Amino acid sequence: MSFSASVANNRNHPHPPPKRVITARKQVGERIGNKYEIKEVINLRDSTVSIYAAIDIRTREEVALKISYKVRKIYQEARFYKYSVGDLDGFPRVKWLWKADRDAFGAIAIERLGPSLDTVIEQTKGRKCSLRTTLLVMDQVISRIQALHDRRVVHCGIKPDNFCIGPPGSRNKGKVYLIDFDAGKTYISKFGNHRLDSADGAANVCWRSLAVEEGLESSRRDDMESAGYLAICLLKGTLLWLFDSANAEWKKRDIPLERLCKGLPEEFMIYLAYCRSLDFTAA
């Protein structure tokens, strides 16, 4: 084919424009909504959800800024923060909610906290916390979950990443906060019935309960079972399936609790056995 014929052919059959890559990942220094400037990456969860440390352009107040193309989830999370836990201790306050006009992503700003429990574990010598520290942390973890359940909400994402301690140097530096409600749901209807029709969030396979693994709806028992795994991870620095997500489901099902809790006070095994024995509506 001659050059002129090739050009003519391309005119008749133009190449389609390249597909636009949708991503929630932003650059340090980028401004969002002409209100916040991104200062630091906290977590690049995936291509649709990213979390940053940002600063208010006018007041210089620092916040945690979550950007997501799952705009419905952003608005849902904001509602949980404002109406379900807005007056409770140990939950961050919403500073700002926004939706981009053109790029179809949403953003939510919450008060800036300290490191997550996941980071605390990584920075602890041997990746293991003492029994005393674990009990002090878990006392607050369970209190946060109980307070949430009292408001008819299940979190569906209990794991170390979703708990933060207070800002370093602040009066709340020892306080544990529960964050991230994009998988949360109300578990009781306005008529007082346990809901079976709510779609579950895609909880991390390493932390979700056996019942959820089997395809059952999430309820309070499942948050509490996940909290048990969190306690073991604080004490041991890991779970037997933590770095093997491909096999986590069958390992969680087949590994006896005696082996999972080996070397720990028996109360941890008793707690997990109790959580697994609860039925769907149990408190």
C-alpha angles and dihedrals in degrees: 000000000000122000092249091049090050091052091049091049091052090051090053093046106030118190113255114252113264114268114257112246109229111211136156092210113118134184127254106259094029116131122228121205089344086279110081132041118207112239106168142004114248101172134351095200097175140314092291102042129045133163126209143175105243137175130222106249093218106033098027090227112154120229141169107252120201116196121191141166086210090086094169089057091051091054091045091052091049090053092052092049093047105036105023105038105007093113097039128102117245098033123100121243124242114243102178143000122197144164124205116238097219111017097052096227128126133214135202124191120203131177113286114254135183128266124316121252087251089061091044090055092049092050096046117100108265088001088269130118123210120255090249093052092045093052092048091051095043092050087062094040092055091044090055092048092047092050089050092049090050086061090055094252130123118201100212091195109068108161138121093271091062097057121072132182122229122277114289112261094017127115087251096054091118096045121106117221128197114220143171115057101178090114095040125114142177110258099194124056124227086262092059097254124133108251120238097170102067117108112238123234117246096261116197109272092228094058108032122103128259090250092056089046087058091054099259123142117267118254138162094287091061094055088050094049090051088051088056090056088050091055092051091049091052091053099040101027092234147028123243089250101031097110095034104067092159090065099027095106098057094037091053090050098043104036109092116237088237089064095041091053097036112148094015129107108278091242090079092058091045090051094052093045089052093050091050091050095057121105125230097272098040118123 
